[in-house]
Structures are given as structure tokens and as C-alpha cells.
Amino acid sequence: MTSPMDIAAACEATGTHTKTRPAPAWATQRALETIGRYFNNRLKGVFAGVVEQPGVLKNKVNCPLYLLCFAVGNKRGKDIAIRIADHLLKGVR
């Protein structure tokens, strides 16, 4: 399982931890997509439903801090819960 320290290490390796040398947007985006796919695949094995695109919370220098994934455990309520979560996560994508 990927920890926040792994994300911080990736952020530092790409140079997004400094204001003077930001990483290329494609490198950071690709890393986030890879981590997001990994988390979602793991969540799909346990939960009834998972929002496909996680949200990303970044700090003031645009370094990702958190990847917000949403999973639903109730099979009957998963459709509406996923729609609501998808709507809420649009603000942090």
C-alpha cells in the first residue's frame, strides 16, 4: 500500500517541493493517476462501489498532499452514493 511518505518522496523527486523549480505538470499528473489507479483497484476488491477519479488536495505551492478516494460498502445504495461523491470530488480534481 502506498503511504503519504511515498507521495511526499515522489513530490520531492519531481521538484514540486520548491517554489523555484516546479515539476512539469505531466510528471505530477502521471504519478497521481498511477497512485489513484492503484488505490481504486484495491478498493474495488473490497467495496461494492468506488468513484473512478479520486480528488487531489494540494498545498499552496501546488504539491499534492492527499488523494481522496471514495468507496461504498452498501450494494443497494452505491449508485446514489457514488453520484453524490463524484459531484463533491469535482471541486478538488
Beta strands, then each sheet from edge to edge (+ up, - down):
strand 1: 49-50
strand 2: 55-58
strand 3: 64-68
strand 4: 71-72
sheet 1: 1+ 4-
sheet 2: 2+ 3-
end
